[in-house]
Amino acid sequence: MDFFDCNCMVGRWGQPLPGQFHSAADLERELERCGIARALVFHALAKELDPETGNAALAEDLSGRERLSPCWIVMPHHTGEMPAPEELCDRMTQQGVRAARLFPQAHSYSLEEWCCGALLAALERRRIPVFLDHDQTNWSEVDAVCGAHPALRLVLLRVNYRAHRSLYPLFERHPNLHVEIGLFVAHNGIADCARRYGAQRMLFGSGLPHFTPGGPMANIMYADASDADKALIAGGNLRRLLGEVP
Amino acid sequence: MTSLMERVRAGERLDDLLVIDAHAHMGRWFNFHVPDGDAAGMIRTMDRIGIKACVSSGHAGIGPDFILGNDDVARGAQAFPGRIFGYIAVNPNYPAQEMREELERRWTTGCFVGIKFHADMHKYPSDGARYAPAWEFAHEHDLPLLSHDSVGHLAGPAERYTGAKVLIAHAISSLDMLEAAAELASRRPNVYLDICGSPLVFGALEMAVEKVGAGRVLFGTDLPFIDPRPQVGRVAFAKIAETDKLRILGENAAALFGLEGRLA
């Protein structure tokens, strides 16, 4: 099985626990040990200090590391901390960055159209997948974002096992909504979701270095789903999403 | 020899190993959808992975009606003998006599091998006086008692009721919980750490083994409240000895619950 992890981090952060690592070299070693071929990675500084600083550090840390693909943390441009959306997307393209991540709660901005509309529209036009932690938003915001930007590839991260009753109606309404399954540990959750909405809606993500990848990997491998579906979840869907970026 | 990590990474069933889930439930739940949560659905999942047996308390038992929950588990245990065993769930918010009668009645059926508190759901601490009949029963019968509570509320009973084997539910879900649980386990030989929980904190299992030894750590999953597959992966991928993984996955539970010779 060819695993491609959609949710990894490098860089020093404020509250590491004993045994948790922060360097790109250590991340590569852990991926190798676990049999994970590739990972999509953001930088802790971009979340906990400043996106521009962290995204630049990411390029440096990932240089020469073929196993690791960059994911920029972005936000609206109105304060001047971030380029205007089209220019931002141009820069991402120039630097080979094919994924964006938002932290609206941590970075204190609204996901609503008056604030994020232009940014989301640019990412939608460029087909750049957007990764968003579930604890950074709520179901109504997700519905509004997907409704306003139907072609936006949105991946909701760290969706937990209590999500079905809101997630399923959103899956029915929005075909470009995806979930990362690292915390989606509902009983038979992967198989149930694949049967109802198709395996193309789920992505493998570990949350390294905060969480162990063995959990979601076992959840995929023991799922009552076909090998083809498991391959999509393990890495095929992320490859497709990144491959669709022009 | 193929390592456990390689086997799990390949999705290989673990039927040849002794895998026992020491923290399971059963049934539906008000707060979220539990697909395939009945006894038959649980057995299908256990078979898919190679989990030989589980020790279960009904969702009704940790929630609104402990007698209904114990009924559900008794039916499951009778339908799948040697695969499903029960915790006798109790609720301290009902009369003590009801608790005593329930403990005696369930214990004589042979289907139940431990006692379950959900102090968090029932909003009453494990060291409160209303739980005393259950602690006394566990002490007298040398029973495992699994409590979902903060570690601070288990220290007193662990010392007082030395016959009871105190299983701290979700003991490694956070570093704070792990350190408190390990500290108590280091002082009390009758205390064990259950690894059940949804956030699989990187390095927590390794730290638990280092602090208390693999013999005091138990594989538990919350099945079907939570899927058991991720916990299997957590143990398999941990940076600990293969022999320690086998102890955690089932050998410890078989000894603790007296299941040898009773498994299907």
HADDOCK unambig.tbl for C-alpha pairs under 7 A between the chains (distance, minus, plus):
assign (segid A and resid 19 and name CA) (segid B and resid 203 and name CA) 5.95 0.50 0.50
assign (segid A and resid 20 and name CA) (segid B and resid 202 and name CA) 6.70 0.50 0.50
assign (segid A and resid 20 and name CA) (segid B and resid 203 and name CA) 6.95 0.50 0.50
assign (segid A and resid 161 and name CA) (segid B and resid 226 and name CA) 6.96 0.50 0.50
assign (segid A and resid 162 and name CA) (segid B and resid 32 and name CA) 5.11 0.50 0.50
assign (segid A and resid 164 and name CA) (segid B and resid 33 and name CA) 6.36 0.50 0.50
assign (segid A and resid 165 and name CA) (segid B and resid 33 and name CA) 6.97 0.50 0.50
assign (segid A and resid 183 and name CA) (segid B and resid 198 and name CA) 6.78 0.50 0.50
assign (segid A and resid 183 and name CA) (segid B and resid 199 and name CA) 6.86 0.50 0.50
assign (segid A and resid 185 and name CA) (segid B and resid 198 and name CA) 7.00 0.50 0.50
assign (segid A and resid 185 and name CA) (segid B and resid 226 and name CA) 5.72 0.50 0.50
assign (segid A and resid 185 and name CA) (segid B and resid 227 and name CA) 5.37 0.50 0.50
assign (segid A and resid 186 and name CA) (segid B and resid 34 and name CA) 7.00 0.50 0.50
assign (segid A and resid 186 and name CA) (segid B and resid 226 and name CA) 5.02 0.50 0.50
assign (segid A and resid 186 and name CA) (segid B and resid 227 and name CA) 5.38 0.50 0.50
assign (segid A and resid 187 and name CA) (segid B and resid 34 and name CA) 6.35 0.50 0.50
assign (segid A and resid 187 and name CA) (segid B and resid 35 and name CA) 6.03 0.50 0.50
assign (segid A and resid 187 and name CA) (segid B and resid 224 and name CA) 5.44 0.50 0.50
assign (segid A and resid 187 and name CA) (segid B and resid 225 and name CA) 6.60 0.50 0.50
assign (segid A and resid 187 and name CA) (segid B and resid 226 and name CA) 5.20 0.50 0.50
assign (segid A and resid 187 and name CA) (segid B and resid 227 and name CA) 3.98 0.50 0.50
assign (segid A and resid 188 and name CA) (segid B and resid 35 and name CA) 6.66 0.50 0.50
assign (segid A and resid 188 and name CA) (segid B and resid 227 and name CA) 6.35 0.50 0.50
assign (segid A and resid 209 and name CA) (segid B and resid 202 and name CA) 6.60 0.50 0.50
assign (segid A and resid 210 and name CA) (segid B and resid 201 and name CA) 6.04 0.50 0.50
assign (segid A and resid 210 and name CA) (segid B and resid 202 and name CA) 5.39 0.50 0.50
assign (segid A and resid 211 and name CA) (segid B and resid 200 and name CA) 5.35 0.50 0.50
assign (segid A and resid 211 and name CA) (segid B and resid 201 and name CA) 4.55 0.50 0.50
assign (segid A and resid 211 and name CA) (segid B and resid 202 and name CA) 4.26 0.50 0.50
assign (segid A and resid 212 and name CA) (segid B and resid 200 and name CA) 5.87 0.50 0.50
assign (segid A and resid 212 and name CA) (segid B and resid 201 and name CA) 6.32 0.50 0.50
assign (segid A and resid 212 and name CA) (segid B and resid 202 and name CA) 4.73 0.50 0.50
assign (segid A and resid 212 and name CA) (segid B and resid 234 and name CA) 6.70 0.50 0.50
assign (segid A and resid 214 and name CA) (segid B and resid 230 and name CA) 6.94 0.50 0.50
assign (segid A and resid 214 and name CA) (segid B and resid 233 and name CA) 4.39 0.50 0.50
assign (segid A and resid 214 and name CA) (segid B and resid 234 and name CA) 5.00 0.50 0.50
assign (segid A and resid 214 and name CA) (segid B and resid 237 and name CA) 5.33 0.50 0.50
assign (segid A and resid 215 and name CA) (segid B and resid 229 and name CA) 6.97 0.50 0.50
assign (segid A and resid 215 and name CA) (segid B and resid 230 and name CA) 3.62 0.50 0.50
assign (segid A and resid 215 and name CA) (segid B and resid 231 and name CA) 5.96 0.50 0.50
assign (segid A and resid 215 and name CA) (segid B and resid 233 and name CA) 4.49 0.50 0.50
assign (segid A and resid 215 and name CA) (segid B and resid 234 and name CA) 5.07 0.50 0.50
assign (segid A and resid 216 and name CA) (segid B and resid 230 and name CA) 5.72 0.50 0.50
assign (segid A and resid 217 and name CA) (segid B and resid 9 and name CA) 6.74 0.50 0.50
assign (segid A and resid 217 and name CA) (segid B and resid 233 and name CA) 6.88 0.50 0.50
assign (segid A and resid 218 and name CA) (segid B and resid 8 and name CA) 6.12 0.50 0.50
assign (segid A and resid 218 and name CA) (segid B and resid 9 and name CA) 6.38 0.50 0.50
assign (segid A and resid 218 and name CA) (segid B and resid 11 and name CA) 6.87 0.50 0.50
assign (segid A and resid 218 and name CA) (segid B and resid 229 and name CA) 5.65 0.50 0.50
assign (segid A and resid 218 and name CA) (segid B and resid 230 and name CA) 5.57 0.50 0.50
assign (segid A and resid 218 and name CA) (segid B and resid 232 and name CA) 6.92 0.50 0.50
assign (segid A and resid 218 and name CA) (segid B and resid 233 and name CA) 4.86 0.50 0.50
assign (segid A and resid 219 and name CA) (segid B and resid 229 and name CA) 4.90 0.50 0.50
assign (segid A and resid 219 and name CA) (segid B and resid 230 and name CA) 5.24 0.50 0.50
assign (segid A and resid 221 and name CA) (segid B and resid 9 and name CA) 6.69 0.50 0.50
assign (segid A and resid 221 and name CA) (segid B and resid 10 and name CA) 6.59 0.50 0.50
assign (segid A and resid 221 and name CA) (segid B and resid 11 and name CA) 4.60 0.50 0.50
assign (segid A and resid 222 and name CA) (segid B and resid 11 and name CA) 5.19 0.50 0.50
assign (segid A and resid 222 and name CA) (segid B and resid 48 and name CA) 6.79 0.50 0.50
assign (segid A and resid 222 and name CA) (segid B and resid 49 and name CA) 6.42 0.50 0.50
assign (segid A and resid 222 and name CA) (segid B and resid 229 and name CA) 6.73 0.50 0.50
